[in-house]
């Protein structure tokens, strides 16, 4: 299962023993990391390091995991680490899972605490919506509010 969307050519690509990681910049503040192959204990830390190495230069991160054929529990631990590190760096993020990722997430994240989107366009829309919410400087008045 693959998600099609138009992006610039990859700006970076790294191969581990069982996976390939690719970076694309959609906008100066939006980065898409694509993972293909297998994500397991042999490369999960490589994936975290790869995904976060440019965290200082991005505000929003989308993970396209639709190309992962195998996703072990170490992969889920990597996503949890990403979640914690993105939160501390102020990076909004979302992931688009493959079937293999979804199966593990059903078991390891039953409360759906990680930000998941069904498709990459939906994930990017979610990130852009989060940015608009952050830009709101004045809150909406509540009903019954008196000046």
N, C-alpha and C positions, 0 to 999 in steps of 0.2 A: 504494500500500500504506500503510495507516494502522493505528496501534496504538490500540485503544480502552482507556481506563482512566478511572476517575472521579477528578476532581481539582476543587479549588475553581476559581472563575472566574479568568481571567488577572489578575494584578496589574500587568502591564505589557505593552505591545506596541509594537514599532518596525517600521517598514517601510523597506527600502532600495529601490533601483531594481528589483531582481529577486527580493527575498525579504522574508518577514515573520518576525520573531522575537518570541516570546511567552514570558513568564515566569509560572510558577505556583509557589506555595509549598505543598508538601504538609504539611510540618511546619516549625517554625522553623529546623531545620538542614538541610532537604532542599529543593532547588530543581530544578524541571524547566524546561529551556529547549527550546522547540519551534521548529524552523526549517522554513519552507515556501517552495517556489519553487526558485530557482537559487542555488547558492553557488559563486562564482567569484572571479576576481581583483578584480572591481569592488566586492565587498562582504565578502570574507573577513576583513579587519581589523576591519570594523564588527561582524562576528559575534563575533570574539574579545573585542573591547571590551565588547560587550553581555553576553556570557556571563560575563565575569569582573568586571563592575563592582560586583557585590555579593558578591564572593568572601570579604570579611571577615565577612559575615553568614551564611555557609553552611558546613557541614562536608561535605555530600555534594551532588553535582551530577549530574543525569541529562540527557543531550542526546537529545531525540526528533528524529531526522533522517529519519523515515519519510516526511515530506512533501516531501523534496527531490527534484525531478525531474531536475536537473542538478547534478553535483558535480565541479568541476574540480580540478586538482592544487593550486591555491591553497587550496582547501577542505581538502585533506589537510595542507598546511602549517599552516593554522589549527588543525587538530586536534592537530598536533604541538606547536604553541605552547601550546595549552590544557593539554596533558599536562605540559609543563615547568612552566608557571606554577601549575597545580594542585598539582603535587608540591612546589614551593617554598612554597606557601601552606598545605600540609597538608590540601587538599581532595580527598576521594575522589570519583572520577567514573566514569561509564560512558556509552557511546553506543549508541543503537539505530539502525542504518543503514537507509536505503532501498536499493533495488536499485542505483541510481546510485552511492551511497556505497560499497556493498559491492564493486562492480566496481573502483573506484579503490583501495580498501583492499587488494584482492587483489594489485594491482601494487605499490603504494607501501608496504605493510606486510605483506610475505609471512610474517614471523615472528609476526604477531599480537601485537605489543607493546602496542597500544592496547587499553583495556578495552572490549570489545564484548559486547552481549547481543542475543539474537534478538528479544526483545519487551520492552516497557516494564515489565510486571510482573516479568519475569526480571531486568531491570536494577535495579529497585528492591530486589528480594530480595537481589541481589548487594551493593548498597550497605549494606543493613541487616545482612547477614552480616559485612561488613567492620567495621561499627561494633561488633558483638558481639565480634569478635576483638580490637579495640582496647581494649575494656573489660575483658578478661581480665587481672587483676592478678597472678595466680600461675600460673606455667606448670605444665602437667601433668607429673607425675613420669615419667621415662624408665624403661624396663625395666632392671633391674640396678642401679638407683640405691640406694645405702645411706645411711642416716642416721647 
